[in-house]
């Protein structure tokens, strides 16, 4: 699935990790670098480099956190919104293709099983 997604991203000027970071920030506007790192399951240093690159590309911006001047909150820029819309449409297409022919009750069972597995392995 990742290879197919990566192939479809070719020519868009964005990697899967960049896309996922943009999605995390879209869903959690004002998230800190630590929160983003946790959501992406990567180190804070790696998340920082990813955020730096996306800030340089004009897709994200850092703003000082009101209650902690050492921390920054990360937000989408207006330039990220068209890209997010295109990527969301592509993601929906991939999801439809992946789960084609599987009924909703089976998907709900699968989701519950995966949640249980995650709970078991995360302690």
C-alpha positions as CSV (number, residue, x, y, z in Angstrom):
1,X,0.0,0.0,0.0
2,X,2.8,2.4,0.9
3,X,4.6,1.7,-2.5
4,X,1.4,2.4,-4.4
5,X,0.8,5.6,-2.4
6,X,4.4,6.7,-3.0
7,X,4.1,6.0,-6.7
8,X,1.0,8.2,-6.9
9,X,2.8,11.0,-5.0
10,X,5.6,11.1,-7.6
11,X,5.7,14.5,-9.2
12,X,3.8,16.2,-6.5
13,X,6.9,17.5,-4.7
14,X,5.9,15.9,-1.4
15,X,6.9,12.7,0.3
16,X,4.6,10.4,2.3
17,X,6.2,11.6,5.6
18,X,5.6,15.2,4.6
19,X,2.0,14.5,3.6
20,X,1.4,12.7,6.9
21,X,2.9,15.6,8.9
22,X,0.6,18.1,7.0
23,X,-2.4,15.9,7.8
24,X,-1.4,15.7,11.5
25,X,-1.1,19.5,11.7
26,X,-4.4,19.9,9.9
27,X,-6.2,17.6,12.4
28,X,-4.3,19.1,15.4
29,X,-3.8,22.8,14.7
30,X,-1.4,24.3,17.2
31,X,0.2,21.0,18.0
32,X,3.7,21.1,19.4
33,X,6.7,19.4,17.8
34,X,6.5,16.7,20.5
35,X,2.8,16.0,19.8
36,X,3.5,15.8,16.1
37,X,6.5,13.4,16.7
38,X,4.3,11.2,18.8
39,X,1.6,11.1,16.1
40,X,4.1,10.3,13.4
41,X,5.9,7.7,15.7
42,X,9.3,9.4,15.2
43,X,11.8,11.2,17.4
44,X,11.3,14.8,18.2
45,X,14.6,15.6,16.3
46,X,13.3,13.9,13.2
47,X,9.9,15.6,13.5
48,X,11.7,18.9,13.9
49,X,13.7,18.4,10.7
50,X,10.5,17.5,8.9
51,X,8.7,20.6,10.3
52,X,11.6,22.8,9.4
53,X,11.5,21.6,5.8
54,X,7.7,22.1,5.5
55,X,8.1,25.6,7.0
56,X,10.8,26.4,4.5
57,X,8.5,25.2,1.7
58,X,5.8,27.5,3.1
59,X,3.3,24.7,4.1
60,X,3.6,25.0,7.8
61,X,4.5,27.8,10.2
62,X,5.6,27.9,13.8
63,X,4.2,30.3,16.4
64,X,5.3,30.9,19.9
65,X,3.2,28.9,22.4
66,X,1.4,31.4,24.7
67,X,2.0,29.6,28.0
68,X,5.6,28.3,27.3
69,X,8.0,30.6,25.4
70,X,10.4,27.7,24.9
71,X,7.8,25.8,22.8
72,X,6.2,26.5,19.5
73,X,2.9,25.5,18.0
74,X,2.7,24.4,14.4
75,X,-0.1,25.5,12.0
76,X,-0.9,25.0,8.3
77,X,-0.4,28.0,6.0
78,X,-2.9,29.0,3.4
79,X,-0.5,27.5,0.8
80,X,-0.9,24.1,2.3
81,X,-4.7,24.0,2.0
82,X,-4.9,23.2,-1.8
83,X,-2.2,20.5,-1.4
84,X,-4.1,19.0,1.5
85,X,-7.3,18.9,-0.5
86,X,-5.6,17.1,-3.4
87,X,-3.8,14.7,-1.1
88,X,-7.1,14.0,0.8
89,X,-8.8,13.2,-2.4
90,X,-6.0,10.8,-3.4
91,X,-6.1,9.2,0.1
92,X,-9.9,8.7,-0.3
93,X,-9.3,7.0,-3.6
94,X,-6.7,4.7,-2.1
95,X,-8.9,3.9,0.8
96,X,-11.8,3.0,-1.5
97,X,-9.6,0.7,-3.6
98,X,-8.1,-0.9,-0.5
99,X,-11.4,-1.7,1.2
100,X,-13.4,-2.4,-1.9
101,X,-15.7,-5.5,-1.5
102,X,-15.4,-5.5,2.3
103,X,-18.7,-4.6,4.1
104,X,-18.9,-2.1,6.9
105,X,-19.5,-4.6,9.7
106,X,-16.3,-6.5,8.7
107,X,-14.4,-3.2,8.7
108,X,-15.7,-2.3,12.1
109,X,-14.5,-5.8,13.4
110,X,-11.1,-5.2,11.8
111,X,-10.8,-1.8,13.4
112,X,-11.7,-3.2,16.8
113,X,-9.2,-6.1,16.4
114,X,-6.4,-3.7,15.4
115,X,-7.3,-1.4,18.3
116,X,-7.0,-4.4,20.6
117,X,-3.6,-5.4,19.1
118,X,-2.4,-1.9,19.5
119,X,-3.5,-1.8,23.1
120,X,-1.7,-5.1,23.8
121,X,1.6,-4.1,22.3
122,X,1.7,-0.6,23.6
123,X,1.6,-1.8,27.2
